[in-house]
């Protein structure tokens, strides 16, 4: 009896502890079930920055479109900014700083100047943001992680060779309408044209040079000034097709016919190719901004997911589109240009 009484008393003392233990186990199980039922923590959307020289040039309009499409396809978000003009370095620098603050993983940029944006780019890279140059390289190219672009020197060489063949080796009067001082892409195309034509910048055949900002109205003014200097201009190099359109406006106004002047350019936008078809532009080097933008966005998204940084130069291709083929210069016809144009 004494033993049984003691055992009963001990069991009674242990019951509250046993109940508390069971309740604790049950509570832990409930918490685990609730935690498992909760959705995983939402991962932040990858943000990609795109900064172009301006918002009006069809080349940059198409680049933005391509980047937006690729970002949507990959589940990323595109943040876009641009300078007020092709030479707005301050606007691009501010855009770089704003996009870094916004938390982008990478910035794609068509730099307005080969060097002016370098300090801001270096600061962004130090903050862990990769920077990829599109179309326009920095000086040096190592200022950015990578470059996706047409070989602009080759683009210039192609139209220079075409202009030389089209003018049949005779002495000519050349006007060169560039973008603006400091433009890396402008220098490459300008020097490429001279190399393709087989002359130096100091050659007496180069009778006039000016900066048209890559836009129609300023380029028309430059061409008008050149014609005042030398009314016999018969060969025109232009940085891009909007510039070529401005040059033609001035030439046409001065009474020149399409057969009087050989105009060559670079870009390959749809309006530019239509101007080749119309005989306003004789040949243009077509490049592919959609490809540049898509590759750039994909590289930033891949970096955000894997930590792998892009590097080096990726040539996104160039083809000469000519209204009339000339011997010794490889080209595609207008039909090809229209099938692959943009804008």
Steps between C-alpha positions, in 0.01 A plus 500: 500500500774743592680437169188543291408818678842647437484402131159661465623815659804514267285441189271781601799731536629411152171548317528884463850461353381234257204712388730803447742285294221369278361848447846630410542225239157575356578873486828437321327281245236767436766768454692279259184437299419871483856586396492237225170640375642853467616601149875535449638848549449699178822555309561856383457557126829541318536857377698588187589857405518633145642845422509631142630822350153640431137391474424597139756323282327194347807292585456566872123469482543150360772419753263592784227286343732202471622536858144531631389187314798296618458616860134396493590162354755437775282631785713808558410868520655763272583847632554743212665840477659712228689822447331807355727475196777279364758712688322528837772352723358652819160342433654156453714531813193593706314203351779261599493627858119481518490144369765382746294653782190324364675164543566383144723196456644632178496802271502496119621829356569666166750751630476855370875543532786251498636625834260740673286231663793283614520628859129439559529156339795412727298606806209282390726198447657553843148482644455156342308605189627362169512747210474397135560742213263464205596629153735773628819385678667682785865606485655275614254218437602349836304779673194274460463130569413424139409648162221378269522692174541512128863529398459868418840525338398227256165671443688813397745305284213338309337830406838655425583219258155532345535877451844457342369236256183696424700812411724289273829623645461857380593803710200600709381768745411334831289634786511309828216546748595357838317470832680721755850535648585215736262249340685166494262343249523813287878484490497132404257549213674818380844337499361182349352694209834668431681167515249338267520792258879482514579852622600684816305767683738764364437402136401797284193306380348544848372854449268535800433339839236578762301356789131431443425329835366197310178693437330624185462875560852571632648285221307697239655819640847346484445397139373846406816651649715250314334585170572868558863404549510269196197481266663209314465246780413166340572243774353506851580287802250515787515355852149354467186504286313788668815702428497378138138614467599847617791511257271405212252773595777758462634349177153479347428859605823604326382340176704181518348181357541149640739415217718802582601380845604172665373482858606222736399440859469253789210348697261294287175630647187448292474865395867500410460189284192655336721798417748259340213361293401856402855583393551766768765290676721288275610252767481454875664262746220320684542417866268324744398685820240239598775240523723730705220571746385139532852372564561776753186430703563125496854554629382714791229247597752217480739695723224562754421127512847347479751770584672451164610833353506557122829612351669596175353605168207336321464599135129524421558513124481742208387476137530756222161578345540647152251630247740390228776248557855598403784267406733396779280612789275233661145622556139396552210636298214721617266203543741351758536839668122543533460145634757566772451869575367656817306811595 
